[in-house]
């Protein structure tokens, strides 16, 4: 009976606590991790929304040298022990005396894990080639960059990998690195000295971390996951500051509102591409009162332009220099018009710009669009790449992107249709020329941007053309000959 009891105890201990003599794999609902015998995190792959979900988005975060490599101060052989209790996996690294020198704790859910080390006061946090942003051309390069992040008194400092000066920071907040959709962040309860590796030739992130505590130990929380509001806030509320961190707080509110609105639309609409189009439509409807006010101000400018144009033309024909300026000022005074009246037309731009910035940043950082297919678009988070060119154009790249041309076509059509009745032929030509120039500028700006962002503005321009055509049909506007 005693022998049977001993046998059961041995079996139980083997089942609940395994001594591992090689690398150990730990798979959770959100992460696939591999650890070395010494306790280094040598491979990390994150999934969103979960590794088991159909169409799950995945990203390898680590490089060839590992994700978190500890500077080992222990001599002799180390043993790695794995324990699983309820929904928490614990990996303990012990020395020959049985003392725990490193301990990892990995929950079954979420992207937040923890490390406690009593021996190693320093570590290296690194990314790899798989973490590098996608190749990009033109202005799209501005989105596709890896960068370091350091939290400091509620703000987020951004450090480029290509910075020429290497600086050591002291922080007890979060720090790490990110690309468009994924991030690796650490936080310690005690101040740490952190030195990001920077330089013109640096392609992969690497941060040297050193403890400032007298005993040399370190306790770290490590977030390995998506840049997504719910995931970040569940790990740590302050991590949500990673979203749209370069914007003013009120612009961040607009981004967040648009994000949750798009997420709600996606629950009903089966495809993310369609959801983006519906978002553009709903935003246009909600902004309609402001748009109507801007249109009234623009109409007032056109009417004043038409009324003053003959007098202004006569003055410019007959007078020069200072005398011309005096005559123009007198004309404004007699007509009871402020010389800066044309600034009223900027009201429409001021209404659009905050939402433009909000939509731009929200769609740029929206991980849900990554890998999503729509029509001919293979990935909404990348340019639509309608056709591969037999050559590579400077700035524009090696693909013909169709969506920016559709966007520009709708914009140009709207400029041809939308002319105020008070404008004469010369003013209409000037108005059309200005709008054409602006349309071409947007074509260059948007050409290498992600398809999801361009699709939003294609829909916006299509709605604008439709409204103008409807007004024409009802006789509320006139089309120039």
C-alpha positions as a Markdown table, in Angstrom:
| # | Residue | x | y | z |
|---|---|---|---|---|
| 1 | Unk | 0.0 | 0.0 | 0.0 |
| 2 | Unk | 2.9 | 2.4 | 0.9 |
| 3 | Unk | 4.7 | 1.5 | -2.3 |
| 4 | Unk | 1.5 | 2.3 | -4.4 |
| 5 | Unk | 1.2 | 5.6 | -2.6 |
| 6 | Unk | 4.8 | 6.5 | -3.4 |
| 7 | Unk | 4.2 | 5.6 | -7.0 |
| 8 | Unk | 1.1 | 7.8 | -7.2 |
| 9 | Unk | 3.1 | 10.7 | -5.7 |
| 10 | Unk | 5.8 | 10.3 | -8.3 |
| 11 | Unk | 3.4 | 10.2 | -11.2 |
| 12 | Unk | 1.6 | 13.3 | -9.8 |
| 13 | Unk | 4.8 | 15.3 | -9.5 |
| 14 | Unk | 5.9 | 14.3 | -13.0 |
| 15 | Unk | 2.5 | 15.3 | -14.4 |
| 16 | Unk | 2.4 | 18.7 | -12.7 |
| 17 | Unk | 6.1 | 19.6 | -12.8 |
| 18 | Unk | 8.4 | 18.6 | -15.7 |
| 19 | Unk | 12.1 | 19.2 | -15.7 |
| 20 | Unk | 12.9 | 20.2 | -19.2 |
| 21 | Unk | 16.4 | 19.6 | -20.7 |
| 22 | Unk | 15.8 | 21.4 | -24.0 |
| 23 | Unk | 13.8 | 24.3 | -25.4 |
| 24 | Unk | 10.2 | 24.4 | -24.2 |
| 25 | Unk | 7.2 | 25.6 | -26.2 |
| 26 | Unk | 4.3 | 27.3 | -24.5 |
| 27 | Unk | 1.2 | 27.9 | -26.6 |
| 28 | Unk | -1.7 | 30.0 | -25.3 |
| 29 | Unk | -4.8 | 31.4 | -26.9 |
| 30 | Unk | -2.9 | 34.5 | -28.0 |
| 31 | Unk | 0.8 | 33.6 | -28.1 |
| 32 | Unk | 3.2 | 30.9 | -29.3 |
| 33 | Unk | 6.4 | 31.1 | -27.3 |
| 34 | Unk | 9.6 | 29.2 | -27.0 |
| 35 | Unk | 12.1 | 29.4 | -24.2 |
| 36 | Unk | 15.6 | 28.1 | -23.8 |
| 37 | Unk | 17.0 | 26.1 | -20.9 |
| 38 | Unk | 18.6 | 29.3 | -19.5 |
| 39 | Unk | 15.2 | 31.1 | -19.4 |
| 40 | Unk | 15.6 | 33.3 | -22.5 |
| 41 | Unk | 12.5 | 33.9 | -24.6 |
| 42 | Unk | 14.0 | 32.8 | -28.0 |
| 43 | Unk | 10.8 | 32.9 | -30.1 |
| 44 | Unk | 7.6 | 34.8 | -29.9 |
| 45 | Unk | 4.6 | 34.8 | -32.3 |
| 46 | Unk | 1.4 | 36.8 | -31.5 |
| 47 | Unk | -2.1 | 36.1 | -32.9 |
| 48 | Unk | -5.1 | 38.4 | -33.2 |
| 49 | Unk | -7.9 | 37.9 | -32.2 |
| 50 | Unk | -6.7 | 34.4 | -31.2 |
| 51 | Unk | -4.5 | 31.7 | -32.5 |
| 52 | Unk | -7.5 | 29.4 | -33.0 |
| 53 | Unk | -9.7 | 31.9 | -34.8 |
| 54 | Unk | -10.3 | 31.5 | -38.5 |
| 55 | Unk | -8.4 | 34.1 | -40.5 |
| 56 | Unk | -6.3 | 34.9 | -37.4 |
| 57 | Unk | -3.7 | 37.6 | -37.9 |
| 58 | Unk | -0.2 | 36.5 | -36.9 |
| 59 | Unk | 3.2 | 38.1 | -36.6 |
| 60 | Unk | 6.6 | 36.8 | -35.5 |
| 61 | Unk | 8.0 | 39.4 | -33.2 |
| 62 | Unk | 11.4 | 37.9 | -32.4 |
| 63 | Unk | 14.6 | 37.7 | -34.3 |
| 64 | Unk | 17.4 | 35.1 | -34.7 |
| 65 | Unk | 19.0 | 36.1 | -31.4 |
| 66 | Unk | 15.8 | 35.8 | -29.5 |
| 67 | Unk | 13.1 | 38.0 | -28.1 |
| 68 | Unk | 14.3 | 38.5 | -24.5 |
| 69 | Unk | 17.9 | 37.4 | -23.9 |
| 70 | Unk | 19.0 | 37.5 | -20.3 |
| 71 | Unk | 22.6 | 38.2 | -19.3 |
| 72 | Unk | 23.4 | 35.1 | -17.2 |
| 73 | Unk | 25.3 | 35.8 | -14.0 |
| 74 | Unk | 24.8 | 32.3 | -12.6 |
| 75 | Unk | 27.6 | 29.7 | -12.9 |
| 76 | Unk | 27.0 | 26.0 | -13.3 |
| 77 | Unk | 24.1 | 24.1 | -14.9 |
| 78 | Unk | 20.6 | 25.6 | -14.9 |
| 79 | Unk | 17.3 | 23.6 | -15.0 |
| 80 | Unk | 14.1 | 24.8 | -16.5 |
| 81 | Unk | 10.9 | 23.6 | -14.8 |
| 82 | Unk | 7.4 | 24.0 | -16.2 |
| 83 | Unk | 4.3 | 24.1 | -14.0 |
| 84 | Unk | 0.7 | 24.5 | -15.1 |
| 85 | Unk | -1.9 | 25.6 | -12.5 |
| 86 | Unk | -5.3 | 26.4 | -13.7 |
| 87 | Unk | -4.9 | 29.0 | -16.5 |
| 88 | Unk | -1.3 | 30.0 | -15.7 |
| 89 | Unk | 1.9 | 28.4 | -16.9 |
| 90 | Unk | 5.0 | 29.0 | -14.8 |
| 91 | Unk | 8.5 | 28.4 | -16.1 |
| 92 | Unk | 11.2 | 28.4 | -13.3 |
| 93 | Unk | 14.9 | 28.3 | -14.0 |
| 94 | Unk | 16.9 | 27.0 | -11.0 |
| 95 | Unk | 20.6 | 26.8 | -10.3 |
| 96 | Unk | 22.5 | 23.8 | -8.8 |
| 97 | Unk | 21.5 | 24.8 | -5.3 |
| 98 | Unk | 17.8 | 24.8 | -6.2 |
| 99 | Unk | 17.4 | 28.5 | -6.1 |
| 100 | Unk | 15.0 | 30.1 | -8.6 |
| 101 | Unk | 17.0 | 32.6 | -10.7 |
| 102 | Unk | 14.4 | 33.3 | -13.4 |
| 103 | Unk | 10.6 | 32.9 | -13.4 |
| 104 | Unk | 8.3 | 33.4 | -16.3 |
| 105 | Unk | 4.5 | 33.5 | -15.9 |
| 106 | Unk | 2.3 | 33.1 | -19.0 |
| 107 | Unk | -1.5 | 33.2 | -18.7 |
| 108 | Unk | -3.7 | 31.2 | -21.1 |
| 109 | Unk | -5.5 | 34.4 | -22.3 |
| 110 | Unk | -4.1 | 37.7 | -23.4 |
| 111 | Unk | -0.7 | 39.1 | -24.6 |
| 112 | Unk | 0.8 | 40.1 | -21.2 |
| 113 | Unk | 3.4 | 37.9 | -19.6 |
| 114 | Unk | 5.8 | 38.6 | -16.7 |
| 115 | Unk | 9.4 | 37.9 | -15.8 |
| 116 | Unk | 11.1 | 37.9 | -12.4 |
| 117 | Unk | 14.9 | 37.5 | -12.3 |
| 118 | Unk | 17.0 | 37.5 | -9.1 |
| 119 | Unk | 20.3 | 37.0 | -10.8 |
| 120 | Unk | 20.2 | 38.8 | -14.1 |
| 121 | Unk | 20.0 | 42.5 | -13.8 |
| 122 | Unk | 20.2 | 43.1 | -17.5 |
| 123 | Unk | 18.6 | 41.8 | -20.7 |
| 124 | Unk | 18.3 | 42.5 | -24.4 |
| 125 | Unk | 15.0 | 43.0 | -26.0 |
| 126 | Unk | 15.1 | 42.5 | -29.8 |
| 127 | Unk | 13.0 | 42.1 | -32.9 |
| 128 | Unk | 13.8 | 40.4 | -36.2 |
| 129 | Unk | 13.4 | 40.4 | -39.9 |
| 130 | Unk | 9.8 | 39.2 | -39.7 |
| 131 | Unk | 8.9 | 42.3 | -37.6 |
| 132 | Unk | 10.2 | 44.7 | -40.2 |
| 133 | Unk | 7.6 | 46.8 | -42.0 |
| 134 | Unk | 6.4 | 45.9 | -45.5 |
| 135 | Unk | 8.4 | 47.5 | -48.3 |
| 136 | Unk | 6.8 | 50.7 | -49.4 |
| 137 | Unk | 7.2 | 53.6 | -51.8 |
| 138 | Unk | 6.3 | 57.3 | -51.9 |
| 139 | Unk | 4.5 | 58.8 | -48.9 |
| 140 | Unk | 3.4 | 55.3 | -47.8 |
| 141 | Unk | 6.9 | 54.9 | -46.4 |
| 142 | Unk | 5.8 | 57.3 | -43.6 |
| 143 | Unk | 3.4 | 54.6 | -42.3 |
| 144 | Unk | 5.7 | 51.6 | -42.7 |
| 145 | Unk | 8.4 | 52.3 | -40.1 |
| 146 | Unk | 9.5 | 50.6 | -36.9 |
| 147 | Unk | 10.3 | 52.8 | -34.0 |
| 148 | Unk | 11.1 | 52.8 | -30.3 |
| 149 | Unk | 8.7 | 54.1 | -27.7 |
| 150 | Unk | 9.3 | 55.3 | -24.2 |
| 151 | Unk | 6.5 | 56.4 | -21.8 |
| 152 | Unk | 7.4 | 59.5 | -19.8 |
| 153 | Unk | 4.9 | 61.2 | -17.4 |
| 154 | Unk | 1.9 | 60.2 | -19.5 |
| 155 | Unk | 3.4 | 61.1 | -22.8 |
| 156 | Unk | 5.0 | 58.8 | -25.4 |
| 157 | Unk | 8.4 | 59.6 | -26.8 |
| 158 | Unk | 9.1 | 58.2 | -30.2 |
| 159 | Unk | 12.7 | 57.4 | -31.3 |
| 160 | Unk | 13.5 | 56.4 | -34.8 |
| 161 | Unk | 15.8 | 53.4 | -35.5 |
| 162 | Unk | 17.8 | 55.6 | -37.8 |
| 163 | Unk | 18.7 | 58.2 | -35.1 |
| 164 | Unk | 22.4 | 58.8 | -35.2 |
| 165 | Unk | 22.9 | 59.6 | -31.5 |
| 166 | Unk | 22.5 | 56.7 | -29.1 |
| 167 | Unk | 21.0 | 57.8 | -25.8 |
| 168 | Unk | 20.4 | 55.9 | -22.5 |
| 169 | Unk | 17.1 | 56.7 | -20.9 |
| 170 | Unk | 16.0 | 56.0 | -17.3 |
| 171 | Unk | 12.4 | 54.8 | -17.0 |
| 172 | Unk | 10.0 | 53.0 | -14.7 |
| 173 | Unk | 7.2 | 53.2 | -17.3 |
| 174 | Unk | 6.6 | 51.2 | -20.4 |
| 175 | Unk | 9.2 | 51.1 | -23.2 |
| 176 | Unk | 9.7 | 49.0 | -26.3 |
| 177 | Unk | 9.2 | 49.1 | -30.1 |
| 178 | Unk | 6.4 | 48.9 | -32.6 |
| 179 | Unk | 5.5 | 48.8 | -36.2 |
| 180 | Unk | 2.1 | 49.7 | -37.7 |
| 181 | Unk | 0.1 | 46.9 | -36.1 |
| 182 | Unk | 2.2 | 45.1 | -33.5 |
| 183 | Unk | 4.3 | 46.1 | -30.5 |
| 184 | Unk | 6.6 | 44.7 | -27.9 |
| 185 | Unk | 6.5 | 46.7 | -24.6 |
| 186 | Unk | 8.1 | 46.2 | -21.2 |
| 187 | Unk | 7.5 | 47.8 | -17.8 |
| 188 | Unk | 9.4 | 47.4 | -14.5 |
| 189 | Unk | 8.3 | 48.3 | -11.0 |
| 190 | Unk | 11.8 | 49.8 | -10.4 |
| 191 | Unk | 13.7 | 52.3 | -12.6 |
| 192 | Unk | 15.7 | 50.8 | -15.5 |
| 193 | Unk | 18.5 | 52.1 | -17.7 |
| 194 | Unk | 17.4 | 51.4 | -21.3 |
| 195 | Unk | 19.5 | 52.0 | -24.3 |
| 196 | Unk | 17.9 | 51.6 | -27.7 |
| 197 | Unk | 20.2 | 50.6 | -30.6 |
| 198 | Unk | 20.1 | 53.3 | -33.3 |
| 199 | Unk | 22.0 | 54.2 | -36.4 |
| 200 | Unk | 21.6 | 54.7 | -40.1 |
| 201 | Unk | 22.0 | 51.0 | -40.9 |
| 202 | Unk | 19.9 | 49.6 | -38.1 |
| 203 | Unk | 16.9 | 47.6 | -39.4 |
| 204 | Unk | 15.8 | 45.6 | -36.4 |
| 205 | Unk | 15.0 | 47.0 | -32.9 |
| 206 | Unk | 17.2 | 46.1 | -30.0 |
| 207 | Unk | 17.1 | 47.6 | -26.5 |
| 208 | Unk | 19.7 | 46.9 | -23.8 |
| 209 | Unk | 18.0 | 46.9 | -20.4 |
| 210 | Unk | 19.9 | 47.2 | -17.1 |
| 211 | Unk | 18.5 | 47.3 | -13.5 |
| 212 | Unk | 19.4 | 50.2 | -11.3 |
| 213 | Unk | 18.4 | 48.3 | -8.1 |
| 214 | Unk | 21.2 | 47.5 | -5.6 |
| 215 | Unk | 20.4 | 43.7 | -5.6 |
| 216 | Unk | 20.6 | 43.6 | -9.4 |
| 217 | Unk | 17.2 | 41.8 | -9.8 |
| 218 | Unk | 14.5 | 42.8 | -12.1 |
| 219 | Unk | 10.7 | 42.3 | -12.5 |
| 220 | Unk | 9.2 | 42.9 | -15.8 |
| 221 | Unk | 5.8 | 42.9 | -17.4 |
| 222 | Unk | 6.0 | 42.2 | -21.1 |
| 223 | Unk | 3.3 | 42.9 | -23.7 |
| 224 | Unk | 3.7 | 41.0 | -27.0 |
| 225 | Unk | 0.7 | 41.7 | -29.1 |
| 226 | Unk | -1.5 | 43.8 | -31.4 |
| 227 | Unk | -1.9 | 47.6 | -31.4 |
| 228 | Unk | -5.6 | 47.4 | -30.8 |
| 229 | Unk | -7.6 | 49.4 | -28.2 |
| 230 | Unk | -9.2 | 46.5 | -26.4 |
| 231 | Unk | -6.1 | 44.3 | -26.3 |
| 232 | Unk | -3.9 | 47.2 | -25.0 |
| 233 | Unk | -6.4 | 48.4 | -22.3 |
| 234 | Unk | -6.9 | 44.8 | -21.0 |
| 235 | Unk | -3.1 | 44.4 | -20.6 |
| 236 | Unk | -2.6 | 47.9 | -19.0 |
| 237 | Unk | -4.9 | 51.0 | -19.4 |
| 238 | Unk | -1.9 | 53.3 | -20.0 |
| 239 | Unk | -0.8 | 51.2 | -23.0 |
| 240 | Unk | -3.8 | 52.5 | -25.0 |
| 241 | Unk | -1.8 | 55.7 | -25.3 |
| 242 | Unk | 0.1 | 53.8 | -28.1 |
| 243 | Unk | -2.9 | 54.4 | -30.4 |
| 244 | Unk | -2.5 | 57.6 | -32.4 |
| 245 | Unk | 0.2 | 58.7 | -30.0 |
| 246 | Unk | 1.5 | 61.5 | -32.2 |
| 247 | Unk | -1.8 | 63.4 | -32.2 |
| 248 | Unk | -3.4 | 66.0 | -29.9 |
| 249 | Unk | -5.8 | 64.5 | -27.4 |
| 250 | Unk | -8.9 | 65.8 | -29.2 |
| 251 | Unk | -7.8 | 64.4 | -32.5 |
| 252 | Unk | -7.2 | 61.1 | -30.7 |
| 253 | Unk | -10.8 | 61.2 | -29.5 |
| 254 | Unk | -11.9 | 61.6 | -33.2 |
| 255 | Unk | -9.8 | 58.6 | -34.2 |
| 256 | Unk | -11.2 | 56.5 | -31.3 |
| 257 | Unk | -14.8 | 57.4 | -32.2 |
| 258 | Unk | -14.2 | 56.5 | -35.8 |
| 259 | Unk | -12.6 | 53.2 | -34.8 |
| 260 | Unk | -15.5 | 52.1 | -32.7 |
| 261 | Unk | -18.0 | 53.2 | -35.3 |
| 262 | Unk | -16.2 | 51.2 | -37.9 |
| 263 | Unk | -16.0 | 48.2 | -35.6 |
| 264 | Unk | -19.8 | 48.4 | -35.0 |
| 265 | Unk | -20.4 | 48.6 | -38.7 |
| 266 | Unk | -18.3 | 45.6 | -39.3 |
| 267 | Unk | -20.5 | 43.5 | -37.0 |
| 268 | Unk | -23.4 | 44.0 | -39.5 |
| 269 | Unk | -21.5 | 44.4 | -42.8 |
| 270 | Unk | -19.8 | 41.1 | -44.0 |
| 271 | Unk | -16.6 | 42.7 | -45.5 |
| 272 | Unk | -14.2 | 45.2 | -44.1 |
| 273 | Unk | -14.0 | 47.0 | -47.4 |
| 274 | Unk | -17.8 | 47.5 | -47.5 |
| 275 | Unk | -17.6 | 48.6 | -43.8 |
| 276 | Unk | -15.1 | 51.3 | -44.7 |
| 277 | Unk | -17.4 | 52.6 | -47.5 |
| 278 | Unk | -20.4 | 52.6 | -45.1 |
| 279 | Unk | -18.3 | 54.5 | -42.5 |
| 280 | Unk | -17.6 | 57.2 | -45.1 |
| 281 | Unk | -21.3 | 57.5 | -45.9 |
| 282 | Unk | -22.3 | 57.7 | -42.2 |
| 283 | Unk | -19.6 | 60.3 | -41.4 |
| 284 | Unk | -20.8 | 62.4 | -44.3 |
| 285 | Unk | -24.4 | 62.2 | -43.0 |
| 286 | Unk | -23.3 | 63.2 | -39.4 |
| 287 | Unk | -21.3 | 66.1 | -40.7 |
| 288 | Unk | -24.0 | 67.3 | -43.0 |
| 289 | Unk | -25.0 | 70.3 | -40.8 |
| 290 | Unk | -21.4 | 71.6 | -40.7 |
| 291 | Unk | -21.0 | 70.9 | -44.4 |
| 292 | Unk | -24.1 | 73.0 | -45.2 |
| 293 | Unk | -22.8 | 75.9 | -43.1 |
| 294 | Unk | -19.5 | 75.7 | -45.0 |
| 295 | Unk | -21.3 | 75.6 | -48.3 |
| 296 | Unk | -23.3 | 78.8 | -47.4 |
| 297 | Unk | -20.0 | 80.6 | -46.5 |
| 298 | Unk | -18.5 | 79.4 | -49.8 |
| 299 | Unk | -21.5 | 80.6 | -51.7 |
| 300 | Unk | -21.1 | 84.1 | -50.1 |
| 301 | Unk | -17.5 | 84.2 | -51.2 |
| 302 | Unk | -18.5 | 83.3 | -54.8 |
| 303 | Unk | -21.2 | 86.0 | -54.8 |
| 304 | Unk | -18.8 | 88.7 | -53.6 |
| 305 | Unk | -16.2 | 87.6 | -56.1 |
| 306 | Unk | -18.7 | 87.9 | -58.9 |
| 307 | Unk | -19.9 | 91.3 | -57.7 |
| 308 | Unk | -16.4 | 92.8 | -57.3 |
| 309 | Unk | -14.7 | 91.1 | -60.3 |
| 310 | Unk | -15.6 | 93.9 | -62.9 |
| 311 | Unk | -14.4 | 96.7 | -60.6 |
| 312 | Unk | -11.3 | 94.8 | -59.6 |
| 313 | Unk | -10.4 | 94.1 | -63.2 |
| 314 | Unk | -10.9 | 97.8 | -64.1 |
| 315 | Unk | -8.6 | 98.9 | -61.3 |
| 316 | Unk | -5.9 | 96.5 | -62.2 |
| 317 | Unk | -6.1 | 97.6 | -65.8 |
| 318 | Unk | -5.8 | 101.4 | -65.1 |
| 319 | Unk | -3.6 | 101.6 | -62.0 |
| 320 | Unk | -0.3 | 100.2 | -60.8 |
| 321 | Unk | 1.7 | 99.9 | -57.6 |
| 322 | Unk | 0.7 | 101.8 | -54.5 |
| 323 | Unk | -2.1 | 103.6 | -56.3 |
| 324 | Unk | -3.6 | 100.3 | -57.3 |
| 325 | Unk | -3.6 | 99.1 | -53.7 |
| 326 | Unk | -5.3 | 102.3 | -52.5 |
| 327 | Unk | -8.0 | 101.9 | -55.1 |
| 328 | Unk | -8.6 | 98.3 | -54.2 |
| 329 | Unk | -8.9 | 99.1 | -50.5 |
| 330 | Unk | -11.3 | 101.9 | -51.3 |
| 331 | Unk | -13.4 | 99.5 | -53.4 |
| 332 | Unk | -13.6 | 97.1 | -50.5 |
| 333 | Unk | -14.7 | 100.0 | -48.2 |
| 334 | Unk | -17.3 | 101.3 | -50.6 |
| 335 | Unk | -18.7 | 97.7 | -51.1 |
| 336 | Unk | -18.6 | 97.2 | -47.3 |
| 337 | Unk | -16.6 | 94.0 | -47.7 |
| 338 | Unk | -13.6 | 93.0 | -45.5 |
| 339 | Unk | -10.4 | 92.6 | -47.6 |
| 340 | Unk | -10.0 | 89.1 | -46.0 |
| 341 | Unk | -13.5 | 88.0 | -46.9 |
| 342 | Unk | -12.2 | 85.1 | -49.0 |
| 343 | Unk | -11.0 | 83.4 | -45.8 |
| 344 | Unk | -14.6 | 82.4 | -45.3 |
| 345 | Unk | -14.0 | 79.7 | -47.9 |
| 346 | Unk | -11.5 | 78.1 | -45.6 |
| 347 | Unk | -14.4 | 77.1 | -43.2 |
| 348 | Unk | -15.1 | 74.1 | -45.3 |
| 349 | Unk | -11.5 | 73.0 | -45.1 |
| 350 | Unk | -11.5 | 73.5 | -41.3 |
| 351 | Unk | -14.5 | 71.3 | -41.0 |
| 352 | Unk | -13.0 | 68.5 | -43.1 |
| 353 | Unk | -9.4 | 68.5 | -41.8 |
| 354 | Unk | -10.0 | 67.1 | -38.3 |
| 355 | Unk | -12.1 | 64.3 | -39.7 |
| 356 | Unk | -9.6 | 63.8 | -42.5 |
| 357 | Unk | -6.8 | 63.4 | -40.0 |
| 358 | Unk | -8.9 | 61.2 | -37.7 |
| 359 | Unk | -9.9 | 58.8 | -40.6 |
| 360 | Unk | -6.3 | 58.8 | -42.0 |
| 361 | Unk | -4.8 | 57.7 | -38.7 |
| 362 | Unk | -7.5 | 55.3 | -37.7 |
| 363 | Unk | -7.4 | 53.4 | -41.0 |
| 364 | Unk | -3.6 | 53.5 | -41.0 |
| 365 | Unk | -3.4 | 51.8 | -37.6 |
| 366 | Unk | -6.4 | 49.5 | -37.9 |
| 367 | Unk | -5.2 | 45.9 | -37.6 |
| 368 | Unk | -8.5 | 44.6 | -38.7 |
| 369 | Unk | -7.8 | 45.7 | -42.2 |
| 370 | Unk | -4.5 | 43.8 | -42.4 |
| 371 | Unk | -4.8 | 40.9 | -44.8 |
| 372 | Unk | -8.4 | 41.6 | -45.7 |
| 373 | Unk | -9.4 | 41.1 | -49.3 |
| 374 | Unk | -11.9 | 43.3 | -51.1 |
| 375 | Unk | -12.7 | 43.2 | -54.9 |
| 376 | Unk | -9.2 | 43.1 | -56.6 |
| 377 | Unk | -7.5 | 44.3 | -53.5 |
| 378 | Unk | -5.4 | 41.5 | -51.8 |
| 379 | Unk | -4.8 | 43.5 | -48.6 |
| 380 | Unk | -6.6 | 46.6 | -47.5 |
| 381 | Unk | -3.7 | 47.6 | -45.3 |
| 382 | Unk | -1.4 | 47.9 | -48.4 |
| 383 | Unk | -1.8 | 49.8 | -51.8 |
| 384 | Unk | -4.3 | 48.1 | -54.1 |
| 385 | Unk | -1.6 | 46.9 | -56.6 |
| 386 | Unk | -4.1 | 46.5 | -59.4 |
| 387 | Unk | -1.3 | 45.7 | -62.0 |
| 388 | Unk | 2.4 | 45.0 | -61.7 |
| 389 | Unk | 4.5 | 47.2 | -64.0 |
| 390 | Unk | 7.4 | 45.8 | -66.0 |
| 391 | Unk | 9.6 | 48.5 | -64.4 |
| 392 | Unk | 9.9 | 50.4 | -61.1 |
| 393 | Unk | 9.1 | 54.1 | -61.1 |
| 394 | Unk | 10.9 | 56.4 | -58.7 |
| 395 | Unk | 8.6 | 57.3 | -55.8 |
| 396 | Unk | 5.6 | 55.5 | -57.2 |
| 397 | Unk | 7.0 | 52.0 | -57.1 |
| 398 | Unk | 6.4 | 48.9 | -59.3 |
| 399 | Unk | 2.6 | 48.6 | -59.2 |
| 400 | Unk | -0.2 | 50.5 | -60.9 |
| 401 | Unk | -2.7 | 51.4 | -58.1 |
| 402 | Unk | -6.2 | 51.9 | -59.5 |
| 403 | Unk | -8.0 | 53.3 | -56.5 |
| 404 | Unk | -6.2 | 56.7 | -56.4 |
| 405 | Unk | -7.1 | 57.3 | -60.0 |
| 406 | Unk | -10.7 | 56.5 | -59.3 |
| 407 | Unk | -10.6 | 58.9 | -56.4 |
| 408 | Unk | -9.1 | 61.6 | -58.5 |
| 409 | Unk | -11.6 | 61.0 | -61.3 |
| 410 | Unk | -14.6 | 61.5 | -59.0 |
| 411 | Unk | -12.9 | 64.6 | -57.6 |
| 412 | Unk | -12.3 | 66.1 | -61.0 |
| 413 | Unk | -15.9 | 65.3 | -62.1 |
| 414 | Unk | -17.3 | 67.0 | -59.0 |
| 415 | Unk | -15.2 | 70.1 | -59.7 |
| 416 | Unk | -16.6 | 70.3 | -63.3 |
| 417 | Unk | -20.2 | 69.9 | -62.1 |
| 418 | Unk | -20.0 | 72.1 | -59.0 |
| 419 | Unk | -20.0 | 75.7 | -60.2 |
| 420 | Unk | -21.8 | 78.6 | -58.5 |
| 421 | Unk | -24.3 | 80.4 | -60.8 |
| 422 | Unk | -22.8 | 83.8 | -59.9 |
| 423 | Unk | -19.4 | 82.9 | -61.3 |
| 424 | Unk | -18.5 | 84.1 | -64.8 |
| 425 | Unk | -16.6 | 82.1 | -67.4 |
| 426 | Unk | -13.2 | 83.3 | -66.2 |
| 427 | Unk | -14.0 | 82.6 | -62.6 |
| 428 | Unk | -15.2 | 79.1 | -63.5 |
| 429 | Unk | -12.0 | 78.3 | -65.4 |
| 430 | Unk | -10.0 | 79.5 | -62.4 |
| 431 | Unk | -12.1 | 77.5 | -60.0 |
| 432 | Unk | -11.8 | 74.4 | -62.1 |
| 433 | Unk | -8.0 | 74.9 | -62.5 |
| 434 | Unk | -7.6 | 75.2 | -58.7 |
| 435 | Unk | -9.7 | 72.1 | -58.0 |
| 436 | Unk | -7.8 | 70.1 | -60.7 |
| 437 | Unk | -4.5 | 71.1 | -59.1 |
| 438 | Unk | -5.8 | 70.0 | -55.7 |
| 439 | Unk | -7.0 | 66.7 | -57.1 |
| 440 | Unk | -3.7 | 65.9 | -58.7 |
| 441 | Unk | -1.9 | 66.8 | -55.4 |
| 442 | Unk | -4.2 | 64.3 | -53.6 |
| 443 | Unk | -3.4 | 61.7 | -56.3 |
| 444 | Unk | 0.3 | 62.0 | -55.6 |
| 445 | Unk | -0.3 | 62.0 | -51.8 |
| 446 | Unk | -2.6 | 59.0 | -51.8 |
| 447 | Unk | -1.0 | 56.9 | -54.6 |
| 448 | Unk | 1.1 | 54.7 | -52.3 |
| 449 | Unk | -1.2 | 54.8 | -49.2 |
| 450 | Unk | -3.1 | 51.7 | -48.1 |
| 451 | Unk | -6.1 | 50.7 | -50.1 |
| 452 | Unk | -8.4 | 51.0 | -47.1 |
| 453 | Unk | -7.6 | 54.7 | -46.6 |
| 454 | Unk | -8.0 | 55.4 | -50.3 |
| 455 | Unk | -11.3 | 53.5 | -50.5 |
| 456 | Unk | -12.7 | 55.8 | -47.7 |
| 457 | Unk | -12.0 | 58.9 | -49.9 |
| 458 | Unk | -13.2 | 57.2 | -53.1 |
| 459 | Unk | -16.5 | 56.7 | -51.4 |
| 460 | Unk | -16.5 | 60.3 | -50.0 |
| 461 | Unk | -15.9 | 61.7 | -53.5 |
| 462 | Unk | -18.5 | 59.4 | -55.0 |
| 463 | Unk | -21.0 | 60.7 | -52.5 |
| 464 | Unk | -20.1 | 64.3 | -53.3 |
| 465 | Unk | -20.6 | 63.7 | -57.1 |
| 466 | Unk | -23.9 | 62.0 | -56.4 |
| 467 | Unk | -25.1 | 65.0 | -54.3 |
| 468 | Unk | -24.1 | 67.5 | -57.0 |
| 469 | Unk | -25.9 | 65.5 | -59.7 |
| 470 | Unk | -29.0 | 65.4 | -57.5 |
| 471 | Unk | -28.9 | 69.2 | -57.2 |
| 472 | Unk | -28.5 | 69.6 | -60.9 |
| 473 | Unk | -31.5 | 67.3 | -61.5 |
| 474 | Unk | -33.6 | 69.4 | -59.2 |
| 475 | Unk | -32.4 | 72.6 | -60.8 |
| 476 | Unk | -30.5 | 73.9 | -57.8 |
| 477 | Unk | -27.3 | 74.4 | -59.8 |
| 478 | Unk | -26.1 | 75.0 | -63.3 |
| 479 | Unk | -23.6 | 73.2 | -65.4 |
| 480 | Unk | -21.2 | 75.4 | -67.5 |
| 481 | Unk | -21.2 | 75.0 | -71.2 |
